[in-house]
Amino acid sequence: MFRTISLLALGAALAQPALAQEAGGRPDGWSLGGLVAADTNPYIGQGSDVIPLPLFRYANGPFELSTNGLSYDVLDLGAFDVSVAARPRFSGLISTDGPELNGIDREVTGDVALELRYDLGRLYAGADIRQEFTGEHDGQEARFRFGLRQALGPVRLDWSAGAAWQSGDLSRYVWGVGSDEARVGRDAYDPGDVVVPFVGLRGVMPIGENWSILGTLRADFLPDAVTDSPIIEDDTLVSGGLGVEFRF
């Protein structure tokens, strides 16, 4: 079975594993849970993905270890903080069973990141710069995000919008076709640097003292440089997830 490992749903779910981070900082302690993620698949000849995901998180002061890697706050000024992190990237083509993608294979890679966040309570802004360190493509990415928190009764919502700039090395690995992967009817293709805008919604609804229901919804809008690739057939990617979390 061919999978992108839920290019969007996984990223949206893991961006904040607890999906319950509140203004003023993240709580120390453990959280465990699970989420079922689904997304449309942008690659030619492929259907949608539905993937169960385990979620875990441990935080102790400036240190955090989670499904989304590990991070450490190097500067905390209240509303503004800076972290260094190591993050997995799950956007690779992990296996290729379909004939349209024969000869194309990718690996899950890792990034080292510098992450900045400015928090004003209901409003926040964030940015991070990433460099791949696992030796697969040596690409870079810069992400920018603006968000608004809103409460609807017991449900806490997090609306966001932003964009991700991807270097040519990264976009070629995620969206392109290498010269050694070209076939009759599938030319080599290099998208170059690209910018991918997105909008998203995350939410949490407490059920009892320690349990919460989690949800994500996101859409990414692929630019022409990506959709012109011979292995891409969609220009909008939609993803979502639903799960539960226990905090202790």
N, C-alpha and C positions, 0 to 999 in steps of 0.2 A: 504494500500500500504506500502510495506517495503521500508525503505530508510536508507542510511548511512548519510544523510544530506551532500551528496557530499564530502565524506571523503577527497578527494584531491582538487577538484575544489574550494570548499569553503575556505579551508585553503590557497590555492594559491591566491585566490582573496582578502582575508582579510589580508594577510601578510603585504601589503601596500595598504590600501583601495583606495587611490587616484591613485596608480600605476604611479605616476608622481613625486615622490620624487627625487630631484636633488642633485648632489654633493654640499656640503656646507650647508645642512640643509633643514628642511621642512618649507614651508611658513605658516604663521599664517592665520587664517580665517576659513571659512566654505567651505565644498564641499558636494554636494548631487548628487546622481546618482543611477543607477541600472545596474545589470549585470545578464545575463543568463548563468548559469554554467552547465556543463555536465561532467560526468565521467563514466568510466567503474566501475562496482560494483564487488568487490572481493568475495562477500559472495555467498555461494552455492545456486543455483536455482534462482538467482536474475538477473534482467536486468539492463541496464544503467539507471542512474538518470539524469533528466534535471530539474533544479530548478532556478526560478527567485529569485534574491537576491537584497534587498535594500542596498545601500551603503551611509554612511554619515561619516563626519569627522569634528571635530572642534579642532583647535590648537591655543594655546595662550602661547607663550614663551616655557617654559619647559613642559607644560601640553598638553596632547592630549586625546580626547574622540572620539571614532569611533566605527564602526560596530565590530571591533576587540578588544573592551574593552577600557581600559584607561591606560595611562602611564605617567610617570613623569621623566624627566632628572635630575638625581642627580649629574652628573658630565659631564661637556662639556668643552673639551680641543681643540675644533676645529675639527681636524681629528679624535679624539677619544672621544666617549661619552658612558656613562653608564646610564641606565634607570631601574626603577622598574615599574612593570606593573601587571595588572590583566587581564587575557585573557580567553575567552570562548574556550572550546574544543568541536568541532562538529563532532568528529569521532565515537561517540557511535552508537549502533544499537537502533534506536529510536522506531521502531515498527516492529512486525514480523508476517506478514500475511501468508507467505509461510509455508508449512508443514515441510520443512527441518529445519526451525528455530523456530518451536513452543517451547514456554517456555523460549526463550531468549529475554531479554529486557534490554536496557541500557538507561541512561539519558545523556543529555547535561551537562557537568561538567565545572568547572572553575579552572584555574591555577593562582598562583602567580609566577611571573617571574623576574629574574635578566637578563637584556639584555645588551650586549656589541657590539659596532660597531666601526670599524676602516676604515676610508674613505680616499682614495687617489685620488678622482676624478673619473677617469674611472674605477679604481679597488677598491674593498672594501671587507672586511671580517666581519662576524658577528657570534655571539654565544649567546645562552641564556640557562638558567637553569630554569626548571619549577617544581613546586610542586603543586599537586592537593589539593584544600582547601574545596571542597564541600562535602567531606565525602563519596564519592562513591567507591573509590579504593585506595586512598592515594599513588598514583604512582608518579614517577618522570620521567622527560625527559630532555635530553641535546641535543641541536641542534647546528650544525656548518655549515656555508655557506660561499662560496667564489663567487664573482660576477664580471662581466665586463659590463660596460655601453658602448653602441654604438649608434651613430646617423646615420640613413639612410634617408637622406633628412629631411622631417619634423617629421619622426617617431623616437622616442627614445626607444631603446631596452635595456633590462636588462637580461643578460644571467647569470645563476647561477647553482651551483652544491654543494652538501653537503650531510650530513647524520644526522639522528636522532637516538640517543640511547634512548631506552625505558626500564624502569625498569620492573621487572617481574610483579609487581602489575598492572602497566599500560597495558603492553602487554596482560596480561590475560583478562583484561576488554575489550580491543579493539578486540583482535584476538582469545581469548581462549574460553573454555567451562568450566563452574563451575561444581562442583560435583552435585549440585542441579539442573543443567540443562542437565545432561547426560540422554540419552534415548537409547532404543534399536537401534543400528546402529549409535549412536553418543556418543562416549566415552568422559569422562571428559578430558580436555587437557589444559596444562599450557605451553606456549611457553618459559617462562623464559625471561631473559634479551635479547633484540634483537637490531640490528642496521639496519636501513632502509635507504639506499642511495637514492638520488633523483637528477634529473636535471630539470631545469625550464627555462622558458622564459616569461618575462612580457614586455608589450609595451604600449605606449601612443602616440596618434597622435592628436595634437591640431587642432580644427576646430573653428576658430574665436578666440576672446580674452579670453573667459571664458569656452568654451566647449572643451571636449576632448573625443575621442574614446579610450576605454580601451580594452586590451586583455591579456589573460594568457594561458599558455600551460605548462604542467608538467607531468613527469613520475616518479613514485616511484617503486623501485625494492624490492619485498618482499623476505626476506631470507627464507631458508628451515624451520627454526623453526616456521615461520608464515604459510607457505604454507602446512606444515604437519598438521595443525589444521583441524578437520573434517568439519568446517564451512567455510573454505577458498578454492576456486577453481582456482584462478588466481595468477600468480607470478609477474605480472607487472600491475600497475594501471596507466591509462592515463586520464588526465583531462584537461579541458579548459574552458574558459569563454570569453564572449564578452559583452561590455556594454558602457555606456556613463556617463560622469561626468560634473557637472557644479560647478565652483569655484567662490566664492565671498567673 
